[in-house]
Amino acid sequence: MGYYVTVEPGVNLFVEDINPRGSKTIVFLHGWPLTHEQFEYQFDVLPSMDYRCIGIDWRGFGNSDKPMDGYTYDRLADDIYSVVNALQLDNFTLVGHSTGGAIAIRYMSRYNEYGVSKLVLIDAAAPIGFTAETAAELLEGALNDRPKMMQEVTDTFFFQYISVPFSKWFLQMGLQAAGWSTAAVIKLLRDETLYEDLGKINTNALIAHGIHDKVIPFAQAEELNRKISNSHLVPFSYSGHGLFWEERDTFNQLLMQFIG
């Protein structure tokens, strides 16, 4: 079931709500510049195991509205809070991949972990995102040849082989974003950090990270593990930045065990 939630006047976020009567709720935050559809291989499995799966497209991405502004961690976390309130969610597991992991971290610190029982960070772009050099290259591509830039992102995203049809599907997912929001989040990942947020997280946290990740180095997962007090790091030995697909069976089992 898909619907829209208004997070501020004129800005509506698309929410995919699968198995609304499930006994345990998981909220999924996608990575840049993707959509909630990146979690297809979780949505295929978890609802049949009695989990309610909620995928949110951030502002500027997927099927959500695409305003010109609001691309800061604070505003993006505020958007998630608005959805949580609108759906009256409580005692849910918050799952964030890459930049979605960074947004989840800001949500946890900004809203005192409101409603969250457990936190899962997948290849999280934290406590830092892109270096100035990487951001400059991505901005150049985003503003001049966005499809080529997105194809290059896809080519470095996975450690395991992906088929040509899968690559095309992944590419099109990224191109659903607006050009301006794609560029704005590159700047966000360049300019904002999350060091001060980490010490405010007390909820039990699972950190899952591909050891072959070329987008966010595995060393950052180790840093998160050191700085988030109640966290557990699980390396994924056969994954790059896309362990949610590359080792989907292993990840899905791990997620269910973690949630309980």
Salt bridges, closest charged atoms under 4 A:
GLU8 OE2 - ARG59 NH1 3.23
GLU8 OE1 - ARG75 NH1 3.09
GLU16 OE1 - HIS36 NE2 3.75
ASP17 OD2 - ARG52 NH2 2.71
ASP57 OD1 - HIS36 ND1 2.84
ASP74 OD1 - ARG106 NH1 2.71
ASP74 OD2 - ARG110 NH1 3.29
ASP78 OD1 - ARG110 NE 2.75
ASP79 OD2 - ARG59 NE 2.69
ASP79 OD1 - ARG75 NH2 2.76
ASP123 OD1 - HIS209 NE2 3.75
GLU152 OE2 - LYS148 NZ 2.56
ASP191 OD1 - ARG190 NE 2.65
ASP197 OD2 - ARG106 NE 2.66
ASP213 OD2 - HIS209 NE2 3.27
ASP213 OD2 - HIS241 ND1 2.67
GLU223 OE2 - LYS227 NZ 2.95
